[in-house]
Amino acid sequence: GERVRDDPALIRKAMKRKAKNKAKSAKAWEARAEQLMDAKDQKQKIRSHNLEKRKLGGTVAANLSKKRIATEEDKDTEGKKEKRPRLGPYAGGGGGGKS
């Protein structure tokens, strides 16, 4: 069929739809920008923390956090990691592979 371009109701409807999509896109972009700023602030906070610890020197500086700031609670659970079951072809089922 041919497009009818002279129907004012359809033109208004299309304009309204475009405006709605534009507003939705702007809102999503704003959320993304906010998320970026939060991530940037977090990285900067970790960086300043690590630099502060490095100034202290010694064993404190040797154990700098990579992606987060270590707290006292983390130090309590540091050596108590949960053992995960092995996966993969050599998981040790005791079987003999292919017959």
N, C-alpha and C positions, 0 to 999 in steps of 0.2 A: 504494500500500500504506500501511498504517497504521504509525506509529512504535511500536516496542516500547520502553517506558521502564522496564521492570522486570527486564531482563536484566543481572545484575551484571557479566558479562564485557564486554558492550558499553559499559556505563557506565565501567568501568575503562579500557577502550581509549580512549574519548573523552576522559577526564580526562588520560590520559597524552599524547595527541595535543595537547591544549590546553597542557599544561605544556611540551611540547617546542617548540611554536610561540612560547610566551611567552619561553622561554630564548633562542631564535633571535632574536627581536625585541629582547630586552635586549642581546644581544651586538652586533647591528647598531647599536643606539642608542649603545652605548659607543664603538664605532669612529667613529661620526659625531661624537660629542662630542670625542674625541681629535683628530680631523681639524680640527675647529673651533679647538681650542686651538693646534694647530700653526700654522694659518693666522694666528691672532691674534698669536702670538709673532713670526712672520715679518714681519707688517705693522709691529709695534711696533719690531722691529729696524731695518727700513728707515726708519721715521720718526725714530728716534733718530740713525741715521746721517746722514740729511738735515739734521737740526737741527744736528748737530755740524759738518757741512760749511758750513752757512749761517753759523755763528758765525765760521768762518775768513774768509768774505767773498771778494771778488774773483772771478776766473774759476772757481774751484773751486765757489763757491756758485751760479754761474750754470748749471752743468751738473749739477744734482741728478738722481739717478736717479728715475724715476717708479715703477716696480714692483719694482725689484731694486737690489742694491748693486753698483755697477760695480767690477770688479777690474782688475788690471794686464793680465790676458789679454784682457779685453774691449776695453781701449784699443788693443791691438795690432791687433785685427780690426775696429776701429770703422769705417773707411772702405772696407773690402773687402766690401761686400754683394754677394751673388750676384744677377745679373740674371735675373728671371723672364720667361718668354714671355708676351706680351700675350694676353689672352683677351677674348672679347666680340665684338660685331658689327663693330667697327671695328679688328679686330686687324691689318689691313694685309696681306691676302693678295694684293693687287694685282688681284683680280678686280673685277667691276663691279657686284656686287649682283644685283638681279633683272633679268631680260632683258625 
